[in-house]
Structure formats: C-alpha cells, structure tokens
C-alpha cells in the first residue's frame, strides 16, 4: 500500500497532511493508520489538503470512517481544500459534517 500522508497526534487532535491524491492506491493505508487511533480520545481530525488535487470514492469512505469509527464523534476539518474537492463533498452531502478552513 502506498502511503501519501503524514499523521501527527497533538493532544486530542489528529493532524493528517494529505498528498496530491487520495485514491484506491493509498486510502487503505490511511484507513489502517486511522484504525490505530480508534478509542484514543480524538476530538478533532484535521486534514491538511493544501497539496490535494483529487479524491476518489475510496478516499471519501476514509473520511467517513474517520467521523464514524474513531469514537467520540470527532469534528472533521479540511484546511485549504480545492474547490473541486469541496464540490465532491457537497455532492455527497458530507459538507454538513466537515468544516472547511482557508489558511
């Protein structure tokens, strides 16, 4: 599995810096990484999408997993998300669960 992300836990926040794409090639590795944080008291997951140019359906499933399976109903933030990718989240109805931040 290809790993194109970096995860850093800071207190109860899990920061994930994403690469250019979140696809079937690397989404399973991110899912596995997120699984390791299950039940660890995470209150917020912050995805830095500054470099991201594409997200596949498997990437969207991974974001849903972060919201539903980590425990404690963490908030989800996307930093510097491209308009195209934000549009994908809006088409799927996930924008209601994600806070978009421009930095």
Beta strands, then each sheet from edge to edge (+ up, - down):
strand 1: 5-10
strand 2: 13-18
strand 3: 21-22
strand 4: 44-48
strand 5: 54-55
strand 6: 75-79
strand 7: 98-101
sheet 1: 1+ 2- 4- 6- 7-
sheet 2: 3+ 5+
end
